[in-house]
Amino acid sequence: MKSLCEDATAAARFAVHLAQLTHKKMQEKPCPSHLDPEKWEYYKQVVDEAIRQMVRYMEKPTEEAADLVRAWLSDVRAIQNTYRNQAWGPVRIIQSTEVLLIEYALSSLLQPTASADWGYRLARQYAERYDSRYGTGLIPESAPMVEDIADFWCQYHLGKPLQEWRGTS
């Protein structure tokens, strides 16, 4: 993943793509049980506007557009800016992994020299899941997200979706 994201332009497109997929899934998904419905709606609105700013920046990467992306990154970080002290040090409390992915995507756009690292983090955040039978990581439930990632790179580098390469529809 890191070698695919060494090209900052490719990594930025990848970041926007995963952010858009995440936003779409947020729109389709009911409010998680651990969140207040108003908070979930707020998260979806913030993600929607952050993606608009990312797309605007990609279309016309001006300093003004970069400033707006930076402002949205700050807002997105502030949403999940709660820390709890544990025996080993402070731990950030993440209420929405979707919002965290958007934070990573915004960071990826703003730090092109670290595009390989951010691309890896994005892919990991997007695809990893947890199930008590398997633990955390790439588990069977991760397969559709891994396909989304492979599909992006097939289209980006080869000009065809993954399903065409596999001969399926």
C-alpha positions as CSV (number, residue, x, y, z in Angstrom):
1,M,0.0,0.0,0.0
2,K,2.8,2.4,0.9
3,S,4.4,2.0,-2.5
4,L,1.1,2.7,-4.3
5,C,0.7,5.9,-2.2
6,E,4.2,7.2,-2.8
7,D,2.8,9.4,-5.6
8,A,1.1,12.2,-3.7
9,T,-1.4,12.8,-6.4
10,A,-2.5,9.1,-6.4
11,A,-2.6,9.1,-2.6
12,A,-4.8,12.2,-2.6
13,R,-7.2,10.7,-5.0
14,F,-7.2,7.5,-3.0
15,A,-7.9,9.6,0.2
16,V,-10.9,11.3,-1.4
17,H,-12.2,8.0,-2.8
18,L,-12.1,6.3,0.6
19,A,-13.6,9.4,2.2
20,Q,-16.5,9.3,-0.3
21,L,-17.1,5.6,0.2
22,T,-17.1,6.2,4.0
23,H,-19.6,9.0,3.7
24,K,-21.9,6.9,1.5
25,K,-21.8,4.1,4.1
26,M,-22.5,6.6,6.9
27,Q,-25.6,7.8,5.0
28,E,-26.9,4.2,4.6
29,K,-26.0,3.1,8.2
30,P,-28.3,3.7,11.1
31,C,-27.0,5.6,14.1
32,P,-24.6,3.4,16.2
33,S,-26.1,2.4,19.5
34,H,-23.3,4.1,21.5
35,L,-24.1,7.5,19.9
36,D,-26.8,10.1,20.3
37,P,-28.8,10.4,17.0
38,E,-28.2,14.2,16.9
39,K,-24.5,13.6,17.3
40,W,-24.5,11.0,14.4
41,E,-26.4,13.5,12.2
42,Y,-23.8,16.2,13.1
43,Y,-20.9,13.8,12.2
44,K,-22.5,13.1,8.8
45,Q,-22.8,16.8,8.1
46,V,-19.2,17.5,9.1
47,V,-18.0,14.6,6.9
48,D,-20.1,15.8,4.0
49,E,-18.6,19.3,4.2
50,A,-15.1,18.1,4.7
51,I,-15.4,16.0,1.6
52,R,-16.7,19.0,-0.4
53,Q,-13.6,20.9,0.7
54,M,-11.3,18.0,-0.2
55,V,-12.8,17.8,-3.7
56,R,-12.6,21.5,-4.1
57,Y,-8.9,21.4,-3.1
58,M,-8.2,18.5,-5.6
59,E,-9.9,20.4,-8.4
60,K,-8.0,23.7,-7.7
61,P,-5.2,23.3,-5.2
62,T,-4.9,27.0,-4.2
63,E,-3.6,28.2,-0.8
64,E,-7.1,29.4,0.0
65,A,-8.5,25.9,-0.6
66,A,-5.7,24.4,1.5
67,D,-6.6,26.8,4.3
68,L,-10.2,25.6,4.2
69,V,-9.0,21.9,4.3
70,R,-6.8,22.8,7.3
71,A,-9.8,24.4,9.0
72,W,-11.9,21.3,8.4
73,L,-9.1,19.1,9.6
74,S,-9.1,21.1,12.8
75,D,-12.9,20.8,13.2
76,V,-12.8,17.1,12.5
77,R,-10.1,16.5,15.1
78,A,-12.0,18.6,17.6
79,I,-15.0,16.3,17.3
80,Q,-13.0,13.5,18.9
81,N,-10.6,15.4,21.1
82,T,-11.4,13.5,24.4
83,Y,-8.6,11.7,26.2
84,R,-8.6,9.4,29.2
85,N,-5.6,8.8,31.3
86,Q,-4.6,5.2,31.5
87,A,-1.7,3.6,33.4
88,W,0.5,3.8,30.4
89,G,-0.6,7.4,29.4
90,P,-3.4,9.3,27.8
91,V,-5.6,7.4,25.3
92,R,-7.8,9.2,22.7
93,I,-11.4,8.2,22.8
94,I,-12.7,7.6,19.2
95,Q,-16.5,7.5,19.0
96,S,-16.7,7.2,15.2
97,T,-14.1,5.3,13.1
98,E,-15.7,7.0,10.1
99,V,-14.8,10.5,11.4
100,L,-11.3,9.2,12.1
101,L,-10.9,8.0,8.5
102,I,-12.0,11.5,7.3
103,E,-9.3,13.0,9.6
104,Y,-6.7,10.8,8.0
105,A,-7.9,11.7,4.5
106,L,-7.7,15.4,5.2
107,S,-4.2,14.9,6.7
108,S,-3.2,13.0,3.6
109,L,-4.1,15.9,1.3
110,L,-2.2,18.4,3.5
111,Q,0.9,16.3,3.9
112,P,1.9,15.2,0.5
113,T,5.5,14.3,1.6
114,A,4.0,11.7,3.9
115,S,1.5,10.4,1.4
116,A,2.8,6.8,1.7
117,D,2.2,6.7,5.4
118,W,-1.2,8.4,5.2
119,G,-2.3,6.1,2.4
120,Y,-1.4,3.1,4.5
121,R,-3.2,4.5,7.6
122,L,-6.3,5.2,5.5
123,A,-6.4,1.8,4.0
124,R,-5.9,0.2,7.3
125,Q,-8.6,2.3,9.0
126,Y,-11.0,1.6,6.1
127,A,-10.5,-2.2,5.9
128,E,-9.7,-3.4,9.4
129,R,-12.5,-4.9,11.5
130,Y,-13.0,-6.6,14.8
131,D,-14.7,-9.9,15.6
132,S,-14.1,-11.8,18.9
133,R,-13.5,-14.9,16.8
134,Y,-10.6,-13.4,14.9
135,G,-9.5,-10.3,16.9
136,T,-8.6,-7.1,15.1
137,G,-7.2,-6.8,11.6
138,L,-8.1,-8.1,8.2
139,I,-10.8,-10.6,8.9
140,P,-13.4,-12.2,6.6
141,E,-15.7,-9.2,7.1
142,S,-12.9,-7.0,5.7
143,A,-13.1,-8.6,2.3
144,P,-15.6,-6.0,0.7
145,M,-13.4,-3.1,1.9
146,V,-10.2,-4.8,0.6
147,E,-12.1,-5.2,-2.8
148,D,-13.0,-1.4,-2.7
149,I,-9.3,-0.6,-2.2
150,A,-8.2,-3.0,-5.0
151,D,-10.9,-1.7,-7.3
152,F,-9.6,1.9,-6.9
153,W,-6.0,0.9,-7.7
154,C,-7.1,-1.2,-10.7
155,Q,-9.1,1.8,-12.1
156,Y,-6.3,4.3,-11.3
157,H,-3.4,2.3,-12.8
158,L,-5.0,0.0,-15.2
159,G,-8.1,1.9,-16.3
160,K,-10.6,-0.9,-15.6
161,P,-12.5,-1.9,-12.5
162,L,-11.4,-5.0,-10.5
163,Q,-14.5,-6.9,-11.6
164,E,-13.5,-6.6,-15.3
165,W,-10.0,-7.9,-14.5
166,R,-11.5,-10.8,-12.6
167,G,-14.0,-11.4,-15.4
168,T,-17.0,-11.0,-13.0
169,S,-19.9,-8.5,-12.9
